[in-house]
Amino acid sequence: MLTDAAGAARPALRGVPVFVHPRPRDVLGPVAALVYGDPTARLSVLGVTGTSGKTTVAHLMEAGLAAAGRRAGVVGTVGTRIAGHAVPSALTTPEAPDLQALFAVMAEDGVTDVAMEVSSHSLTMGRVAGTRFALAAFTNLSQDHLDFHHTMDAYFEAKAELFDGRADHAVICVDDEWGRTLAARVPTAVTVATAGDAAWRAIGARRAPDGGQSFTALAPDGTEIPVRLRLPGAYNVANALVALAGLATTGVPAERAAAGFGDLTVPGRMQRVEEGQPFLAVVDYAHKPGAVAALLDALRPQVDGRIVVVLGSGGDRDRGKRPAMGAAATSRAEVLVVTDDNPRSEDPSEIRAAMVAGAQQQTGHGEIVEIGDRREAIATAVAYARPGDAVVVAGKGHEAGQEVRGVKHPFDDAVELSAALRRRMR
């Protein structure tokens, strides 16, 4: 006699045994995989999780795979591509049936490897159940999604599921305490670090005249691999090292993979906007306190003057990060323009107020301006800028819409920043 979810005895139905999975959310993926012929058995799926850097690491992996002569796919926040061709997608990690169908299309198209962002939501909700991973890679962990996970420990445990026997290999960045904790749990993992001891290390990082950077990746066997990036910032050295170690661990020659990194740009990730203005203008997806801090810290060495940052926070999401975002921005920027992000169903003025309160609590904070209208906020920041300054529009990155009261209005930060710069230059 079998039991139901409540533990009560249930008979078999017409000779078919009744089975209740202890985690029903994990059933749909394997069933979908079975329906589509277990497509990830024919693919090398490289899963990347962490709070920040998933998109950049996945795109670096895609570029490295292409440089090594592999036919690659990518699944993630910015979009999904099959051998360089974009296909529609709505979620960072699609629902299980859609994901398995996508893998089946990729396998049919001759794709050999898939670089894939794996969100904490997708792990918790079973979207990647039924997916065979050749690699699990971890970037970092900082405050985000606590509206869903409630505590940092629960958020970490959700990420850690990817390393619980799901993948053949693991690569973990140990630059933060969460990474070190995870590496202690997974003793077979390959570690990477930009500082301190690890199997893969970055040495000799230096800025390039064009705003990019270069460094040497030191492999476990002592091989030195030169890496050039158009992406600035110490965190992108870490991202590149995770991508390179992940590819090498799954059999892709590291030297060939690294050759593909040099020309990569990622939409909405440290994306420069140029209209002939005498100051730096950047759009970035940073929408959590740690990411805002890392972004502005990365830009500081490139700026002779002030940093003017435009920043909001999303509605119907983790409320606790709003004051922390304001604090992170105003402690690093001379001017903070607090504006609306995606307020969704919330009163946007309340979201802004929480950010302003956090900013004002910082000792010696910079100038704080509150402008709800995001287009006006961007124009104001551009008007503030002087030669040698940097204008940073953060939070929405690649997104092409702004959600207000259930309606998504067309809005692209890069387009709006470009228009404001052109008006200023005229």
Residue pairs with C-beta under 8 A, 6 or more apart in sequence:
1 9
1 10
1 11
2 9
2 10
2 12
2 17
2 18
2 19
2 20
3 9
3 10
3 20
4 10
4 18
4 20
5 20
10 18
11 18
12 18
21 27
23 126
25 124
25 125
25 126
25 129
26 126
26 129
27 126
27 129
28 96
28 97
28 126
28 129
28 130
29 96
29 99
29 100
29 126
29 127
29 128
29 129
29 130
29 131
30 129
30 130
31 130
32 96
32 97
32 99
32 100
32 101
32 130
33 39
33 40
33 100
33 130
33 131
34 130
35 97
35 100
36 100
36 101
36 103
36 104
37 104
38 132
39 100
39 103
39 104
39 106
39 107
40 103
40 130
40 131
40 132
40 133
41 132
42 107
43 73
43 103
43 106
43 107
43 111
43 112
43 113
43 114
43 132
44 112
44 113
44 114
44 134
44 135
44 250
45 103
45 113
45 114
45 116
45 131
45 132
45 133
45 134
45 135
46 58
46 61
46 113
46 114
46 115
46 116
46 133
46 134
46 135
46 137
46 246
46 247
46 250
47 116
47 118
47 128
47 131
47 133
47 135
47 136
47 137
47 162
47 166
47 167
48 54
48 57
48 58
48 61
48 115
48 116
48 117
48 118
48 137
48 139
48 242
48 246
49 117
49 118
49 119
49 120
49 123
49 136
49 137
49 138
49 139
49 159
49 162
50 137
50 138
50 139
50 140
50 141
50 159
50 173
51 139
51 140
51 141
51 142
51 143
51 144
51 288
51 290
51 291
52 139
52 140
52 142
52 235
52 286
52 288
52 290
52 291
52 294
53 139
53 140
53 235
53 238
53 239
53 242
54 76
54 77
54 92
54 117
54 118
54 119
54 139
55 76
55 77
55 78
55 117
55 266
55 269
55 285
56 231
56 236
56 239
56 266
56 269
57 115
57 137
57 139
57 239
57 242
57 243
57 246
58 74
58 75
58 76
58 115
58 116
58 117
59 74
59 76
59 78
59 115
59 264
59 266
60 239
60 240
60 243
60 244
60 261
60 264
61 72
61 74
61 113
61 115
61 243
61 246
61 247
62 72
62 73
62 74
62 81
62 115
63 260
63 261
63 263
63 264
64 243
64 244
64 247
64 252
64 256
64 257
64 258
64 260
64 261
65 72
65 112
65 113
65 115
65 247
65 252
65 257
65 260
66 72
66 84
66 260
67 256
67 257
67 259
67 260
68 247
68 252
68 253
68 256
68 257
68 260
69 256
70 112
70 113
70 252
71 83
71 109
71 110
71 111
71 112
71 113
72 83
72 111
72 112
72 113
72 114
72 115
73 80
73 81
73 82
73 83
73 106
73 111
73 113
73 114
73 115
74 80
74 81
74 114
74 115
74 116
75 89
75 93
75 94
75 99
75 102
75 114
75 115
75 116
75 117
76 92
76 115
76 116
76 117
77 92
77 117
77 285
77 398
78 266
78 267
78 268
78 398
79 86
79 87
79 89
80 86
80 87
80 88
80 89
80 102
81 87
82 105
82 106
82 109
82 111
83 109
83 110
83 111
87 102
91 122
92 117
92 119
92 121
92 122
93 99
93 116
93 117
93 118
93 119
93 121
93 122
93 127
93 128
94 102
94 127
95 127
96 126
96 127
96 128
96 129
96 130
99 127
99 128
99 131
100 130
100 131
103 114
103 131
106 114
113 134
113 250
113 252
118 128
118 136
118 162
120 145
120 148
120 149
120 155
120 158
120 159
121 127
121 145
121 148
121 158
122 128
123 158
123 159
123 161
123 162
124 148
124 149
124 158
124 161
128 162
128 166
131 166
133 162
133 166
133 167
133 168
134 167
134 168
134 169
134 250
135 167
135 168
135 169
135 170
135 171
135 246
135 249
135 250
136 162
136 163
136 166
136 167
136 169
136 170
136 171
137 170
137 171
137 172
137 242
137 243
137 246
138 159
138 162
138 163
138 170
138 171
138 172
138 173
138 179
138 182
138 242
139 173
139 238
139 239
139 242
140 173
140 175
140 176
140 178
140 179
140 235
140 238
140 290
141 152
141 155
141 156
141 159
141 176
141 178
141 179
142 176
142 288
142 289
142 290
142 291
143 152
143 288
143 289
143 290
143 318
143 320
143 321
143 324
144 155
144 287
144 288
144 318
144 321
145 155
145 317
145 318
146 152
146 155
146 318
146 320
146 321
147 316
147 317
147 318
147 319
148 318
149 155
149 158
156 178
156 181
156 182
159 182
160 182
160 185
163 170
163 172
163 182
163 185
163 186
163 189
168 250
169 190
169 246
169 249
169 250
170 186
170 188
170 189
170 190
171 189
171 190
171 191
171 192
171 242
171 245
171 246
171 249
172 179
172 182
172 183
172 186
172 189
172 190
172 191
172 192
173 179
173 191
173 192
173 193
173 238
173 241
173 242
174 180
174 183
174 191
174 192
174 193
174 196
174 198
175 193
175 194
175 195
175 196
175 238
182 189
183 189
183 191
190 199
190 200
190 220
190 245
190 249
191 198
191 199
191 200
192 198
192 199
192 200
192 201
192 202
192 238
192 241
192 242
192 245
193 200
193 201
193 202
193 238
193 241
194 201
194 202
194 205
194 234
194 237
194 238
194 241
199 220
199 245
200 217
200 218
200 219
200 220
200 241
200 244
200 245
201 217
201 218
201 241
202 215
202 216
202 217
202 218
202 227
202 237
202 238
202 240
202 241
203 215
203 216
203 218
204 214
204 215
204 216
205 213
205 214
205 215
205 234
205 237
206 213
206 214
206 215
207 213
207 232
207 301
207 302
208 214
208 228
210 230
211 230
211 232
211 272
211 302
212 228
212 229
212 230
212 231
212 232
213 228
213 229
213 231
213 232
213 233
213 236
213 237
214 226
214 227
214 228
214 229
215 227
215 237
215 240
216 224
216 225
216 226
216 227
217 224
217 225
217 226
217 227
217 240
217 241
217 244
217 245
217 254
217 258
218 224
218 225
219 225
219 248
219 254
223 254
225 244
225 254
225 255
225 258
226 258
227 240
227 244
227 258
227 261
228 261
228 262
229 236
229 237
229 240
229 261
229 262
229 264
230 262
230 263
230 264
230 265
231 239
231 240
231 264
231 265
231 266
231 269
231 270
232 270
232 298
232 299
232 302
233 270
233 294
233 295
233 297
233 298
233 299
234 294
234 297
234 298
235 294
235 298
236 270
236 298
240 261
243 257
243 261
244 254
244 257
244 258
244 261
247 254
247 257
248 254
248 257
265 271
267 397
267 398
267 414
268 283
268 284
268 285
268 396
268 397
268 398
268 399
268 413
268 414
269 284
269 285
269 397
269 398
270 282
270 284
270 295
270 298
271 282
271 283
271 284
271 397
271 414
272 280
272 281
272 282
273 281
273 282
273 283
273 414
273 417
273 418
273 421
274 281
275 281
275 418
275 421
275 422
275 425
276 421
276 425
277 382
277 385
277 421
277 424
277 425
278 387
278 388
279 305
279 385
279 386
279 387
279 388
279 389
279 390
279 391
280 299
280 302
280 303
280 389
280 390
280 391
281 382
281 385
281 390
281 391
281 393
281 417
281 421
282 299
282 390
282 391
282 392
282 393
283 393
283 394
283 397
283 413
283 414
283 417
284 295
284 392
284 393
284 394
284 397
285 291
285 394
285 395
285 396
285 397
285 398
286 292
286 294
286 295
286 394
286 395
286 397
287 313
287 314
287 325
287 341
287 394
287 395
287 396
287 397
288 321
288 325
289 321
289 324
289 325
289 327
289 328
290 328
292 311
292 325
292 328
292 329
292 332
292 394
293 328
293 332
295 392
295 394
296 307
296 309
296 328
296 329
296 332
296 333
296 392
297 332
299 307
299 390
299 392
300 307
300 332
302 390
303 388
303 389
303 390
304 388
305 386
305 387
305 388
305 389
305 390
306 333
306 334
306 335
306 385
306 386
306 389
306 390
307 332
307 333
307 334
307 335
307 389
307 390
307 392
308 333
308 334
308 335
308 337
308 381
308 384
308 385
308 389
308 390
308 391
308 392
309 329
309 332
309 333
309 335
309 336
309 337
309 381
309 391
309 392
309 393
309 394
310 337
310 339
310 374
310 377
310 378
310 381
310 391
310 392
310 393
310 394
311 325
311 326
311 329
311 336
311 337
311 338
311 339
311 341
311 355
311 394
311 395
312 338
312 339
312 340
312 341
312 351
312 352
312 355
312 374
312 395
313 321
313 322
313 325
313 341
313 351
313 354
313 355
313 395
314 341
314 342
314 343
314 344
314 351
314 395
315 341
315 342
315 343
315 344
315 345
315 346
315 348
315 351
316 344
316 345
316 346
317 344
319 354
322 351
322 354
322 355
322 358
323 354
323 355
323 357
323 358
323 359
323 361
324 358
325 355
325 358
326 336
326 338
326 354
326 355
326 356
326 357
326 358
326 359
326 360
327 358
327 359
327 361
327 362
329 336
329 359
329 394
330 336
330 359
330 360
330 362
330 365
330 366
330 368
331 362
331 365
333 366
333 392
334 366
334 367
335 366
335 367
335 369
335 381
335 384
336 359
336 365
336 366
336 367
336 368
336 369
337 369
337 370
337 371
337 377
337 380
337 381
338 352
338 355
338 356
338 359
338 368
338 369
338 370
338 371
338 377
339 352
339 370
339 371
339 372
339 373
339 374
339 377
339 378
340 348
340 351
340 352
340 372
340 373
340 374
340 402
340 404
341 351
341 374
341 395
341 396
341 402
342 396
342 399
342 402
342 403
342 404
343 351
343 403
343 404
343 405
344 403
344 404
344 405
344 406
345 405
345 406
348 372
348 404
349 372
352 370
352 372
356 368
356 370
359 365
359 368
360 368
369 380
371 377
371 380
374 402
374 411
374 413
374 416
375 411
375 416
378 393
378 413
378 416
378 417
378 420
379 420
379 423
381 391
381 393
381 420
382 391
382 417
382 420
382 421
382 423
382 424
383 424
384 391
385 391
391 417
393 413
393 416
393 417
395 413
396 402
396 411
396 413
397 413
399 411
399 412
399 413
400 410
400 411
400 412
401 408
401 409
401 410
401 411
402 408
402 409
402 411
403 409
